[in-house]
Amino acid sequence: MTEDIGRACVEMFRDIAGLNSSSHGAGISDAQILSDPIDSFDVDSLTVMEYVMGLEERFGVLLDEEAVNGCANVGELAALISAARV
């Protein structure tokens, strides 16, 4: 995963999960977003689906649904995007 892809994935996740607009979100580091389980950020499956679709659009890739479902965190999604862009 390139640093730019990881950074963009984190920024997009902060936006879609509402972490930029909450006091709770201010205490969450980029490293936590990359490594902690997605469901630990109190986002529902519709939000996650919207996030993945946004990633696909942003990076011009189509991610395999099974591979996406196997991702536990944002870092793993960023790695999928990196692999898809090769």
Backbone hydrogen bonds in HBPLUS format (Angstrom, degrees):
<---DONOR---> <-ACCEPTOR-->    atom                        ^
c    i                          cat <-CA-CA->   ^        H-A-AA   ^      H-
h    n   atom  resd res      DA  || num        DHA   H-A  angle D-A-AA Bond
n    s   type  num  typ     dist DA aas  dist angle  dist       angle   num
A0006-GLY N   A0002-THR O   3.07 MM   4  6.35 168.5  2.08 155.4 158.6     1
A0007-ARG N   A0003-GLU O   2.86 MM   4  6.03 161.3  1.90 151.6 156.7     2
A0008-ALA N   A0004-ASP O   2.97 MM   4  6.12 162.9  1.99 147.8 152.4     3
A0009-CYS N   A0005-ILE O   2.90 MM   4  6.07 157.9  1.95 152.3 158.6     4
A0010-VAL N   A0006-GLY O   3.00 MM   4  6.21 155.4  2.06 148.0 154.3     5
A0011-GLU N   A0007-ARG O   2.94 MM   4  6.20 165.6  1.96 152.5 156.4     6
A0012-MET N   A0008-ALA O   2.94 MM   4  6.10 163.5  1.96 149.9 154.4     7
A0013-PHE N   A0009-CYS O   2.93 MM   4  6.06 151.8  2.01 141.4 149.7     8
A0014-ARG N   A0010-VAL O   2.84 MM   4  6.09 162.7  1.87 157.2 161.5     9
A0015-ASP N   A0011-GLU O   3.11 MM   4  6.36 158.6  2.16 146.1 151.4    10
A0016-ILE N   A0012-MET O   2.96 MM   4  6.20 174.5  1.97 155.6 156.4    11
A0017-ALA N   A0013-PHE O   2.85 MM   4  5.78 155.5  1.91 153.2 159.2    12
A0019-LEU N   A0014-ARG O   2.81 MM   5  4.72 136.9  2.00 145.5 151.0    13
A0018-GLY N   A0015-ASP O   3.19 MM   3  5.25 154.4  2.26 101.3 109.0    14
A0027-GLY N   A0024-HIS O   3.22 MM   3  5.76 148.1  2.33 110.9 118.6    15
A0028-ILE N   A0025-GLY O   3.15 MM   3  5.33 165.8  2.17 110.5 114.1    16
A0033-ILE N   A0029-SER O   3.13 MM   4  6.52 157.7  2.18 148.8 154.4    17
A0034-LEU N   A0030-ASP O   2.98 MM   4  6.27 154.3  2.04 150.6 157.6    18
A0035-SER N   A0031-ALA O   3.02 MM   4  6.18 143.9  2.15 142.2 151.5    19
A0036-ASP N   A0032-GLN O   2.70 MM   4  5.33 166.3  1.72 152.0 155.5    20
A0075-GLY N   A0034-LEU O   2.87 MM  41  4.28 144.2  2.00 124.5 124.1    21
A0040-SER N   A0037-PRO O   2.94 MM   3  5.41 155.6  2.00 113.1 121.2    22
A0038-ILE N   A0072-ALA O   2.91 MM  34  6.22 157.3  1.96 156.7 159.2    23
A0041-PHE N   A0038-ILE O   3.09 MM   3  5.82 167.9  2.10 122.9 126.0    24
A0048-VAL N   A0044-ASP O   3.08 MM   4  6.44 156.3  2.14 151.2 158.2    25
A0049-MET N   A0045-SER O   2.90 MM   4  6.11 157.2  1.95 146.2 152.4    26
A0050-GLU N   A0046-LEU O   2.93 MM   4  6.15 157.5  1.98 145.9 152.1    27
A0051-TYR N   A0047-THR O   2.86 MM   4  6.08 151.4  1.95 144.6 153.0    28
A0052-VAL N   A0048-VAL O   2.89 MM   4  6.19 161.4  1.92 154.1 157.8    29
A0053-MET N   A0049-MET O   2.97 MM   4  6.18 162.6  2.00 150.6 155.4    30
A0054-GLY N   A0050-GLU O   2.93 MM   4  6.12 149.5  2.03 142.2 151.0    31
A0055-LEU N   A0051-TYR O   2.89 MM   4  6.22 149.1  1.98 148.3 157.2    32
A0056-GLU N   A0052-VAL O   2.93 MM   4  6.22 161.9  1.96 152.8 157.1    33
A0057-GLU N   A0053-MET O   3.02 MM   4  6.24 159.3  2.06 146.0 151.4    34
A0058-ARG N   A0054-GLY O   2.84 MM   4  5.96 164.8  1.87 148.8 153.6    35
A0059-PHE N   A0055-LEU O   2.93 MM   4  6.01 161.6  1.96 155.3 158.8    36
A0060-GLY N   A0056-GLU O   2.83 MM   4  5.53 116.3  2.24 136.2 149.4    37
A0061-VAL N   A0056-GLU O   3.08 MM   5  4.89 147.3  2.19 131.2 139.0    38
A0068-VAL N   A0064-ASP O   2.90 MM   4  6.20 158.7  1.95 156.7 163.4    39
A0069-ASN N   A0065-GLU O   2.89 MM   4  6.11 162.3  1.92 150.7 155.4    40
A0070-GLY N   A0066-GLU O   3.05 MM   4  6.25 129.9  2.31 137.1 149.9    41
A0070-GLY N   A0067-ALA O   3.14 MM   3  5.06 133.4  2.37  93.0 106.0    42
A0071-CYS N   A0068-VAL O   2.98 MM   3  5.30 160.9  2.02 111.4 117.7    43
A0077-LEU N   A0073-ASN O   3.25 MM   4  6.66 151.3  2.34 144.5 152.7    44
A0078-ALA N   A0074-VAL O   2.86 MM   4  6.14 155.7  1.92 152.1 159.0    45
A0079-ALA N   A0075-GLY O   3.00 MM   4  6.26 147.9  2.10 140.7 149.3    46
A0080-LEU N   A0076-GLU O   3.04 MM   4  6.32 148.0  2.14 140.9 149.1    47
A0081-ILE N   A0077-LEU O   3.02 MM   4  6.35 156.2  2.08 149.8 155.9    48
A0082-SER N   A0078-ALA O   2.97 MM   4  6.26 159.4  2.01 147.7 153.1    49
A0083-ALA N   A0079-ALA O   2.98 MM   4  6.21 157.9  2.02 147.1 152.6    50
A0084-ALA N   A0080-LEU O   2.88 MM   4  6.09 148.6  1.98 146.6 155.8    51
A0085-ARG N   A0081-ILE O   3.04 MM   4  6.20 133.2  2.27 146.4 157.7    52
A0086-VAL N   A0083-ALA O   3.43 MM   3  5.57 161.9  2.46 102.4 107.6    53
